[in-house]
Amino acid sequence: MDIQFLGAARTVTGSMHLVSVNGSRILLDCGLYQGKRSETYERNRNFPFDPSGIDAVLLSHAHIDHAGNLPNLVKNGFSGPIFATAATRDLCNIMLYDSAYLQERDIEFINKRKHKNHEPLAEPLYSSADVVSAMSQFVSINYRKPIQVAKGITATYLDAGHILGSAVTVIEVDENGKRKKIGFTGDLGRKNAPIINDPEPVGSVDVLISESTYGGRVHDPADGMKDSLFEVIKRTADRSGKVIIPAFSVGRTQEIVYNLFELFDEGRLPVIPIYVDSPLAINASEIFRVHTECFDKDMLAHLHANEDPFGFNRLNYVRKVEESKKLNDVQTPCIIISASGMCEGGRIVHHLANNVDNPKNTILVVGYMAEHTLGRRIVEKQPEISIFGDVHKLNAEVVVLNSFSAHAGQDELVEYVQNADQKQLKKIFLVHGEEVQIEQFSLKLKEAGIKKDIYIPVRGEKAEI
């Protein structure tokens, strides 16, 4: 048996790992790579293997950097099952269509320029029709219910506590009469985060493939996120400013809305309008309402009391473009939550262009910002930033609340590895992190007494198990 690390190796996007055993080839995730535009298109278009030779995909969760290239995989010949939790399937059903739509719009814009320059026209990675084909291949798996995914290979999903439906994958293989187990964290969540359950321990595995997004950073406690949010809103409202929150449509937006709901319920939130300006986030919130199997006890208690934490009466959901544009004319304090999370596209870019130069406003960062993104440049508080080709002065206050991160911090990652069966665990592969974060995580594991073989694979590297 071998594992080849084909994506999210020493970077945080494009999650994709190939497990080959007993003549079968199982793909762990099939995400879109996001980085420098010159590299992104070709890397996502061309797979380093024949898609028709893949027997099955085990999908950890619905985020685009883990699931976003599935329609392209199907388009290029993959015809096997895509195993995922029911919540992940339902989220993919909206997110992949949204991805196809955005790609088609981007290519339309690019081709206008190419046509003027008499250059060959480009094609999107995939279309809505390819999403239809991909969705027909999804097979839902319940948590903690083993299922055979190929000859001699079973998989069990455990709750990863990252977003709705996210899963830690445990693969059990019978190879030459020997049983081996591989654990893959996907993206690991945090303890005590609102809405969804805490991550479940991986248990007994021989090999663990662990994410390392925040392997070098300890987050503020998750149970303090509500107070931190209140302080930012109050401070900005007092100076008559707007709070602009770039947020992923799935997971982060719902967490923020939930905390705003509790602040309003407690009578602490200032009387200011709150806008969720993301059609995808609105659709995702509807899916959240359906999948109560993923909720923690506090969220279930709200639902049993007939409360709706995703649609309370001070919230304004914005679907139409015209309504979104009208937010530019709002001159009074308000909160605008909009996608995309890394500020690389979507309506948030327009809100930033219209608000970053005003020192009364606050840009509130509540998630990870990858290298070479507009979001990262804002986090770095660069004095001038380029948006749509125009240079803007970054005069707005920038606040980063890492307590809202849906990824485990360094201490939580170390604890997760420590809680695995140390007698059985032999090897650890660290993926899904920038090099500095991964290296610091590796050192911290060793300092914590984890005396296992720890590897940091490069993209394309193959390891025998």
Buried (B, 14 or more C-beta within 10 A) or exposed (E): BEBBBBBBBBBBBBBBBBBBBBEBBBBBBBBBBBBEEEEBBEBBBEBEBEBEEBBBBBBBBBBBBBBBBBBBBBBBEBEBBBBBBBBBBBBBBBBBBBBBBBBBEBBEEBBEEEEEEEEEEEEBBBBBEBBBBBBEBBBBBEBEEEBEBBEBBBBBBBBBBBBBBBBBBBBBBBEEEEEBBBBBBBBBBBBEBBBBBBBBBBBBBBBBBBBBBBBBBBBBEBEEBBEBBBEBBEBBBEEEBBBBBBBBBBBBBBBBBBBBBBBBEEEEBBEBBBBBBBBBBBBBBEBBEEBEBBBBEEBEEBEEEEBEBBBBEEBBBBEEEEEBEEBEEEEEBBBBBBBBBBBBEBBBBBBBBBBBBBEBBBBBBBBBBBEBBBBBBBBEEEEEBEBEEEEBEBEBBBBBBBBBBBBBBBBBBBBBBEEBEEEEBEBBBBBBBBEEBBBBBBEBBEEEEBEBEBBBBEBEBEBEB
